[in-house]
Amino acid sequence: MSVSDVLPVVLYLLGSILLVVLIILGIKLIITMNKIENVVDDINGKVKSLNGLFSIIDVVTDKLALLSDKMVDSITSVLKKVFKNKKGKEEE
């Protein structure tokens, strides 16, 4: 038996072991991906159930922003009128 006879046998044996290990890892990866898919589906269902709440919050924040903008506009217009009148009186 020479090295040229033993080397192919060793390489075939190592290749077979590597193939088996890769098949096992592939199967475990598929199982893990299925579990992850189930978790993601569960999270998507819970997020969809909260969409109504998020839309209500969005509408309320929009209304509050509109209200605050109107308040700021009215306050600035009043302040402009007050300071404009003072400047007009000083010039006379």
Steps between C-alpha positions, in 0.01 A plus 500: 500500500645827396404859570331529162263217601420632850463870416186466281333282766574761769373781277177310420449427868552867597276613215225264614528630858489859378194425287317343796589795726378750238173309457442504878579872518264567209217312672559692825505827306165416338347418841635825645368704208153344546503599867609854410223519239242402764628770737495763225144403403394533864663843528336613174159396635555697820620807310195485271275495805665824618462681165166651610659641813788644300262667256306656788822630652601638160171687458519641854857623452405661169209683666721612790764627259235693307362646823843602625583659163179704512573608858853608413373689194237683704747587777754632250235707322391652832860577592560655158195723544611606851852588393382664176270730695781598737731582210227702329438706813871572548537629143214753545 
